[in-house]
């Protein structure tokens, strides 16, 4: 089970880093960023959060 949690954490960290980068690029009007790409990374973070909540209980994430 620890490996599965590690995979979820890694997914969250990757999506968070990509979302942060996209936010910075959007803030500077970079042509290399799109709101749609940001939405995809936010959606991935929500999926990971829900998987962690299912595994450990919603109150563990509050």
Secondary structure, DSSP 8 states (H G I E B T S, - for coil): -HHHHHHHHHHHHHHHHHHHHHHHHHHTT-TT--HHHHHHHHHHHHHHHHHHHHHH-GGGG-
